[in-house]
Amino acid sequence: MNVYIGPYRNWFGPHQLAEKLCFWAKKNVKDEYGFRDYPEYVFKLGEFLAYGKWRGIDDIPNDSKNLFVNKEQPTWLYLFLERIETIKKRKIKIKIDKWDTWSMDHTMALIILPMLKQLKETQHGSAQVDLEDVPPEMRMTSTEDWDDQYVFDFYNDPELTKQNVQCDVHDRWNWVMDEMIFAFDFILDDDARHSHKFDQVVEDRVSNGLRLFGKYYQGLWD
């Protein structure tokens, strides 16, 4: 097997060009979530390059359903950069050898396991987990009406988190991730798989970890 998957191609439009042109500008302005951003004049320059209008975020006409809907006529520069974007492709090269599928479950586990471990180590958010997929002691909170809204850590409200929360969305997702990791770790452990110590409890846990991997496959994002 030979696999090369390059990084995602980032969109480079008029606003990104404005940031490059204003190379002296620093991200020293914090938004409502505490993230740093460029000064307002950088955004205004981006708007001018995109739509020929020197305006700030508060001056942009928007649809009631989406703040970022913009029906203004784009400039030739915007259309040119958009055209370049459609040409750019993410570099992906995958070559599968015949021996890769002799024990395909083992081959895939070699890739999946380190990816799961890295995702758990670096994740910025958590997938929503059904309560029936976690142990009973992880199903109850005193604030179920808001718990499912806290997918991203930076939305945490200090006042709300003072309440008696027994387990939140991040704890549940971390538990699910651990079960997935256990399952694929076991698949790669030849000694454990062929050991006489293998019992039904371990077998059930491995099966459940693989089930959770399939069920929450689309939740494996960062």
Order of alpha helices (4+ residues) and beta strands (2+ residues): beta-alpha-beta-beta-alpha-alpha-beta-alpha-alpha-alpha-alpha-alpha-alpha
